[in-house]
Amino acid sequence: MADVTTRRGGGLGAARRALWHLRHGGVSQLQSFLRRQRVPSSGSGQGGYRTSDGELTFDPWDFSGRLPARPGLRVGVILDDFSRLAFAFEWDQVLLKPSSWRQVLADEPIDLLFVESAWNGNGGAWQYHLTGTSAPRPAFVELVAYCGERGIPTVFWNKEDPVHFEDFLDAAALFDHVCTTDVDRVPDYVARLGHDRVSVLPFAAQPAIHNPIRPHGRGPERDVAFGGMYFAHKYPERREQMDLLLGGAFDVSSRMEHGLEIFSRFQGGDKNYQFPEPLADRVVGSLDYERMLTAYREYKVFLNVNSIVGSPSMCARRVFEITACGTPVVTTPSRAIGEFFPADEVFVVSERAEAGNTVRALVRSEELRDRATHLGQRRIWREHTYGARMQSVLHSVGLADSPVVPRPSVTALVSTNRPHQLDHVLRTVGGQEDVALQLALLTHGFEVDEADLRVRAKAAGIEELVLLTAGSDVSLGGCLNRLVSAADGDVVAKMDDDDLYGAQYLSDQLYAMAYSGAEVVGKQAHYMYVERMDATLLRFADRERRFTDFVMGPTIVARRDLATGLPFHDVGRGEDTAFLRDAVDAGARVYSADRFNFVQVRSGSGAHTWTVSDAELLASGRVEFYGRADSHVLV
């Protein structure tokens, strides 16, 4: 692939393409084209390209339009750049300055003061105020005291522990509550501060910016990258890790298209921070954080080294961030990484040859990469987001009722005209994990013994069942509207009575809805089992982890208020496609998540309401397996 990417034209090109669709396909095709034009872009529109001075760079990641999770919570902060961006999506964030904080708080009071161990807090405004020979400085001391006098909780987070425990201890002593990245420092804080309002706050990912949404329609196009610093004059243990890890990647680079590419934070500056040969030849530029967010998604592998190896809770924040972006991390050993992730989610290497082989295996195998990061992402969404971290902090200071962020509830919508599929429906819905779930079931053209069905549902693990029935003269769209009206969940999920859904299917869909901000999520890339061939296809493989205008009908998951406001059309076929079309026309965003945990079953009985020949299905996908592939797909 060429490094220089041509940027696509704007309004004139779009107008010409619209005219082409009108001429060749009529009004219907033009409407479809215009609908696709309304699909939100997924961050950057292109891969890496070279600047005029030959450096490799990427467009900044676009995270505009995302609202904070707690817009009513006003928090005054002193943060370095990475944390400032991560926490901005959690609350109404107020960046305080030494010269103006008093007026700002007098005009609009805050609910919480949250300060981290910042060297250059709030763009350098607080440099030397928190640590140094004259720190804590008066403006900082007065700010914390002002909040304390008015009953505003104050929290200090030392993200530099354990190395800089002493450097920030005097600043920490001013606060009501203290958080640390290193659990081993908790007893030290308790002993030195004289109170037990101390808790552990490790790094995490921010799903609003650290997520697997693809920046364009393609997958990652480059091989392996490292972003960071080299210390030629200190930290020998870290230097040994870098020589092992980067050396291993360098050794196998000749077998790849691009090989190892290094982004140096101090390119061309002090010689003590320059990468030595032969790694120096692999330095391709320097990226700010917004561009690095795009780069995270453009590589098949990212490398990580650890400055701290013995702490059970302190590791580099990039491990969470890169995994959340859908790229596997290969790292040298760290006790904390082993505590946070198992070996099949983040790849730990201890020898140079092992590093090279691991990198090469991941670059060669898309399946290995995607499966590892999918599992790692699920763990992050469940346990290691800044939303979860902040909820715990807010609970500890009395600003949240629960230490856990509540998840939306779900109602599964199932309309079936096949009595023999009822047990399959009950097993599928009852087997869903990690969701508060209700089943709204409509028997279409037949009735059942309600008491017996409720006993069977309870045995399958279903606690909430809404049972409806309708005559065979009612359209499928009409049946679905009745189910939506009966649903209590915050989210409704259309499910078919014969398809296969993994136990984490609905939970994963909720996570996708949260990180994408979409009103509708589903799967356009998906597996299909064709019974006549006894083969499993992968269809629309390039249409995953991206915004779109179409997902498969049995995977539509939508906010209930949207489904109520945009009823399904009163038709017996195509009701799901029409719903998606209406949703996009109304301005809703549709996101196609990953390909895992769903298999559409194409039976040989002709029982489906849609008619597509097996040849057409084969033409829209590729055969991945002969036979069923449940253990491969349902992860």
Protein Blocks (a to p, Z undefined) as FASTA:
>chain_A
ZZbdcdddfklmmmmmmmmmmmmnojmlmmmmmmmmmpccehjabdcdddfkopacdddd
dfehiacfblmbccdddddfklmmmmmmmbccddddfklmmmmmmmmccfbdcddddfbg
ghhlmgoklgcjkbccfklmmmmmmmmmnopacddddfkbfklmmmmmmmmmmpmbdcdf
blklmmmmmmmnopabbcdddddddfklnccbdfbfbdcfbfbdcdddddfkgokllmmm
mmmmmmmmmmmmmmpmnlpadddfkgoiafklcccdfklmmpgbdcdfklmmmmmmmpfb
dcdddfblkbckbccfklmmmmmnopacdddddfklmmmpcfklbccdfbfklmmmmmmm
mmmmmmlmmmmmmmmmmmmmmmmcfklmmmmmmmmnopafbfbdcddddddddddfbfkl
mmmmmmmmmmpghiacddddddehiacdfklmmmmmmmnopabdcdddddfkbcfklmmm
mmmmmpmbfbdcdddfkbccdfklmmmmmmmmmmnopabdcdfbdcdddfklopacdehk
llghiacfbdcfklcccdfklmmmmccdddfehklmmmmmmmmmnopacddddfehiacd
ddfkopafbdcdfklmmmmmccfbgcjfkkmmmZZ
